């Protein structure tokens, strides 16, 4: 006799396996349903810890390396001075204008090539000489 429903279990053992799997899934569902309040709280705690811990760990890594983490990607990159107004030095780095602070004693000129040495916040520190790694 040809089996007309091959997707159904054929033997008693297969039916028992299906019953076991359904029982386990039901038990897991009941546990999750009754503990969803605690799981939700746990998920919020984990999310908050990740949101707080990651920037904190990054700032610790940056402080150990001696320069700001935001500017460590730009460390040693060459940029161009675009504005030298008194108290408002600006440089172009990757088609973006950054506020800058010169590490050199002599004043910089517009169009001059300088190198990023570090920075803090939205201000990069620049100098004429390439920084050491």
C-alpha positions in Angstrom: 0.0 0.0 0.0 1.5 3.3 -1.0 1.7 6.0 1.6 -0.5 8.9 0.5 0.7 11.2 3.3 4.5 10.9 3.6 4.8 14.0 5.8 3.0 12.3 8.7 4.7 10.0 11.2 4.4 6.4 10.2 5.3 4.4 13.3 4.2 4.5 16.9 7.7 5.7 17.9 7.5 8.6 15.4 4.2 9.6 16.9 5.7 9.5 20.4 8.6 11.7 19.2 6.1 14.3 17.9 4.2 14.2 21.2 7.5 14.7 23.1 8.5 17.6 21.0 5.1 19.3 21.3 5.2 18.7 25.1 8.6 20.3 25.4 7.6 23.3 23.2 4.4 23.7 25.3 6.4 23.7 28.5 8.9 26.3 27.1 6.0 28.4 26.0 4.3 28.3 29.4 7.5 29.2 31.2 8.1 32.1 28.8 4.6 33.3 29.2 4.7 33.3 33.0 8.1 34.8 33.2 7.8 37.4 30.4 7.8 40.1 33.0 11.1 39.0 34.4 12.6 38.4 30.9 11.5 41.9 29.9 13.2 43.4 32.9 16.3 41.4 32.3 16.4 42.5 28.6 16.1 46.1 29.7 18.9 45.7 32.2 21.2 44.1 29.6 20.4 46.8 27.0 21.1 49.6 29.5 24.4 48.0 30.6 25.5 47.6 27.0 24.6 51.3 26.2 26.5 52.5 29.2 29.4 50.1 29.4 30.5 50.3 25.7 31.2 54.1 25.7 32.7 53.8 29.2 35.1 51.0 28.0 35.9 53.0 24.9 36.8 56.1 26.9 39.0 53.9 29.2 40.8 52.5 26.1 41.3 56.0 24.8 42.7 57.4 28.0 45.2 54.5 28.2 46.3 55.2 24.7 46.8 58.9 25.5 44.4 60.4 22.9 40.7 60.8 22.3 39.0 57.8 20.8 37.0 59.9 18.3 40.2 61.3 16.9 42.3 58.1 17.0 40.9 57.3 13.6 42.3 60.6 12.2 45.6 60.4 14.1 48.4 61.2 11.6 46.0 62.1 8.8 46.9 65.2 6.7 44.4 68.1 6.5 44.3 71.6 5.0 43.9 74.8 6.9 40.8 76.7 5.6 40.4 79.5 8.1 42.8 81.2 10.5 40.5 83.8 12.1 41.6 84.9 15.6 40.6 82.2 18.0 38.9 80.1 15.3 41.2 77.9 13.4 39.5 75.5 11.0 40.8 72.6 8.9 39.3 70.4 6.2 39.6 66.7 6.8 37.9 64.3 4.4 35.6 67.0 3.0 34.5 68.0 6.5 35.4 71.2 8.3 36.7 70.7 11.8 37.5 73.3 14.5 41.2 73.0 15.3 43.9 74.0 17.8 47.4 74.4 16.7 50.2 72.7 18.6 52.8 74.9 16.8 54.2 78.2 18.1 54.1 79.9 14.7 50.7 80.9 13.2 49.3 78.7 10.4 48.3 80.0 7.0 45.3 79.2 4.9 46.0 76.4 2.4 48.8 75.0 4.6 49.0 71.2 5.0 49.0 70.0 8.7 48.7 66.7 10.5 46.2 65.6 13.1 47.8 64.8 16.4 44.7 64.1 18.5 41.8 66.1 19.9 39.0 66.5 22.4 35.3 66.7 21.6 34.8 68.4 18.2 38.2 70.1 18.2 41.2 68.4 16.6 44.8 69.2 17.5 47.0 69.8 14.5 50.7 70.4 13.8 53.1 70.9 10.9 55.1 67.8 11.6 53.7 64.3 11.2 53.0 62.7 14.7 54.8 59.7 16.0 52.6 56.6 16.2 
